[in-house]
Amino acid sequence: MKGTAPLVQERLCGQLQQAITALSWSADGNALAIASAGGELLLLDFRAGCEELLRGDHDASLDAIGFSADGQFLMAVGQAGELLLWELGGSGVRP
C-alpha cells in the first residue's frame, strides 16, 4: 500500500476546485471516480494512465457516485436532484 498513496495524490493535485464528497472504485480496480462539493466529477483510469474531468464546476454538490457491476456505466447524483449517467466504453466516455 505504501506505493499507491503518492500516485493518487499526484493525480489529484490541481484537478478539483472543491472538497471531495464521494469516491468509487470500479469493480476491476482499474478506475477511480471522484466527486466534489462543487459538482466536479473526475475519472482516473489507472490502466490507461490518464484522467478525465467528466463534469466541471457546477453550483450543486455531487454526493453519491458508483460504477455499474459490469463497469460499463458511471452514475452520479447530488444536491441538484438530477441523475447523471456516463457510458464508459472502448470508444471513450459518453454522457
C-alpha atoms as one frame of an Amber mdcrd trajectory, in Angstrom:
protein
   0.000   0.000   0.000   2.917   2.325   0.565   3.348   2.940  -3.191  -0.274
   3.763  -4.052  -0.880   6.916  -1.989   1.590   9.146  -3.895   0.114   8.101
  -7.268  -3.386   9.225  -6.276  -2.063  12.399  -4.620  -0.126  13.349  -7.762
  -3.135  12.823  -9.999  -5.463  14.892  -7.820  -3.118  17.840  -7.488  -4.873
  20.816  -9.064  -7.712  18.790 -10.619 -10.596  19.536  -8.248 -11.508  23.027
  -7.057 -13.741  21.891  -4.157 -13.602  19.294  -1.363 -14.090  15.604  -2.215
 -17.605  14.416  -1.324 -17.642  10.882  -2.767 -15.456   8.326  -4.492 -15.950
   4.928  -6.050 -13.565   2.225  -7.296 -14.537   0.229 -10.376 -15.123  -3.494
  -9.757 -11.864  -4.415 -11.525  -9.910  -1.812  -9.528  -8.594  -0.069 -12.638
 -10.605   3.153 -12.301 -11.474   5.578  -9.541 -14.245   8.182  -9.812 -14.074
  11.207  -7.506 -16.844  13.780  -6.945 -16.587  17.206  -5.339 -18.704  19.676
  -3.406 -18.534  21.919  -6.475 -20.191  19.327  -8.709 -16.994  18.213 -10.423
 -16.512  14.569 -11.415 -13.041  13.227 -12.142 -12.351   9.758 -13.566  -8.884
   8.276 -13.019  -8.042   5.355 -15.314  -5.044   3.564 -13.815  -4.775   1.007
 -16.625  -4.513   3.708 -19.313  -2.599   6.072 -17.030  -4.877   9.039 -17.661
  -7.612  11.095 -16.069 -10.660  12.841 -17.481 -12.769  15.592 -15.951 -16.249
  14.330 -16.848 -18.036  17.303 -15.331 -16.620  20.709 -14.468 -17.506  23.069
 -11.649 -21.264  23.492 -11.081 -23.391  25.107  -8.382 -24.512  21.887  -6.691
 -22.522  19.178  -4.924 -22.291  15.603  -6.216 -22.834  13.351  -3.204 -23.009
   9.760  -4.460 -21.275   8.036  -7.363 -20.975   4.424  -8.450 -19.987   2.115
 -11.278 -22.354  -0.482 -12.706 -21.404  -4.079 -11.855 -20.057  -4.648 -15.376
 -18.091  -1.372 -15.331 -19.834  -0.035 -18.431 -21.589   2.884 -16.720 -20.829
   5.519 -14.090 -23.672   7.200 -12.175 -23.681  10.363 -10.066 -26.376  12.136
  -8.039 -26.277  15.269  -5.968 -27.908  18.341  -4.496 -29.418  19.480  -7.825
 -31.674  16.415  -7.758 -30.566  15.074 -11.132 -29.211  11.635 -12.010 -26.174
  11.764 -14.289 -25.067   8.713 -16.280 -21.966   8.146 -18.417 -21.251   5.206
 -20.703 -17.659   4.036 -20.268 -16.975   2.084 -23.429 -13.967   1.206 -25.531
 -14.623   4.256 -27.716 -14.310   6.680 -24.806 -16.631   8.189 -22.228 -20.055
   9.391 -23.366 -22.609  11.318 -21.278
